[in-house]
Amino acid sequence: MVTRRTFVIGGAILAVVVLLIGLAVIGPSDFFLPEQSTQVDEQSIDGDAEVLKRGSFVGVSGHDVTGTVLLMQDDEGLFLRFENYSQTQGPDVFVYVTPSPTPDTGAEITAGTKVPLDGGADDGESTKEGTFTQRLPDTVSAEDLDGVGIWCERFSTPFGYAELSLESG
């Protein structure tokens, strides 16, 4: 006779077996992380582009974020230039430009502008590494930008930031 307890135990065992098979087939990181990072190496930029501000990334909350970022302007508008950029990968991690120089809270991030990366995973997630550029929306003003934040939306956690300072010269 099948009791309710036997049915529950059998269902739990079946669920564990299905989970283990799923992990073996697609890998554990695919449940939680976006596709692997894409290494890019874009060397050329328009010679007429002007560097307005620059900063170096630092990781926070136990995450690694390295490289430099330049806020640049050319005839087409503002863009970010990431150089030798690398970060800890995670789910729903996005780039934000903010008025805060060290954006590491939800309030500081939401005061800024989300910048989905061209060629990033899913909806423009931050999965690119190396040297690349990203255009900023026309609504963004260089005077209002003092930081670039790397933010995990799923867990409302900062991964890192770069404090932008004026380019001397």
N, C-alpha and C positions, 0 to 999 in steps of 0.2 A: 504494500500500500504506500502510495506516494503522499507524504505529509507536506504541509506547507513549509516546514523547516528544510526538508530535502529539496524542495523546489527552489527555495531561496539560495541554498548553498550551491546547487547545480547551476543556477543562473549566475551567481558570483564567479564560480570557476570558469564558466563559459566566457564571461566578460573579461576576465584576466587573460585567458588564452587568446582572445581576439585582440586585446591590447598588445600583448607580447608579439603576436604575429605582425600586427601593424607596425610596431617599433622596429622589428627585424626587416621588414620590407622597405619602409620609407625613411627610417632613421629617426632617432629621438628629437634632433634639433628641428626637424621640419614641423613638429607639432607646435613649437614655440617661437621659432625664429624665421625671418624672411629668407628668401633664397640667398645663397652665399654672396659675399661682397663681389663687386665687379671692379677689377683693377683697370684703371685707365691712365693714360699718359698723354695728355694733350699739351703740347709744348708751345704752340704758336698762339699769340694774341695780337690784336690789332696794334700796330706801332703807335697809333694816335691815342691809345688808351692812357688815362692818367690815374695813378694810384692816389686815392684820397685818404684812406686809413688802412691800418694793418693790425693784426693781432696774432698771437700764438695760442693754440688750443691747450687746455688743461682738462684732464678728466676729473670727475667728481663721483661720489656715491659708489666708489669701487670700480668704476668703468675707466677704460683707457681711451682717450681722444688725443691725437697728436697731429702736428702739422701746423701750417700757417694759413691765414686767410687774408686776402686783400680786398678791400672795397674799392672798385675801380669804376671809371666812367669813360665812355666813348661817345661817338655821335648817336648811337642807338639808345643810350641810357646807362643805368647803373648795373653792375654785375659783381658777383663774388668770384674771386679766383682762389681756389683751394690748392695748396701746394704740399706735396708729400703727406696728404691727409690719410688718416687711418683712425678707425674707431672700433670699440667693442660692438659686435653685432647684437641686435635685439629686435623684438617685435615693435612695429609702429614707431620707429625712431625717425624724427623729422628735424630739419634745420629751421631755425627761426632767427630773424633779424629783429633786434630789440633796442629800445631806448636805454635799457639797463646794461651797464658794462659787464656785469657778471650775472647773467640771467640763469638762476638755478632754483627759482620757485615758480609755481604755477601762475601766480599773479604777474611776475615779470615776463614770463613766456607769452601769456595771453595779451599782454600790452603790446606785443610785437606783431610781426607778420610771418606767417608760415610760408616757407619757400620749398615746395616740392621739387626734388632734383630730377632734371631730365635724365632719363636712363636709369633712375633709381628703381628699386623693386616696387611692385604693387602701385600705390597711388603717389609715387615719387619719394618713397622712403629713402633715408640716408644709408645706402648700401654701396656707394661708390668709394673707391680708394685710389690714391695717387694724386695726380695733378689734373684739375679740370675747372671749368668755369660754369657759372649758373647765372642767367639773367634774373634781375629783380623786377617785380611789377612796377609799372609807371607810378603807382600811388605811393611808393616808398621814396623818402627824401634822405639824402646823405646826412643832413644836419641832425636828423632824428635817430640815427643809428650809432650806438655806442657798444653794442655787443652782438655776438652770434652765438645762439644757444643750440645745443644738440639735446633733444627732449624725447623721451619715450612716452607717447600718449597713452598707451595701454595701461601703464603702471604709474603715470604721473610722476616720473622720475627723471631728474637731470642726468645726462651722460657726460656732459662737459660744456665748455664755453670758451670763447675767445673775446678778450676785451679789446675793442678797436680804439686805436689812438691815431691822432692826426699824423699824416706823413710829413716829415720835415723835409724841406728842400726847396 
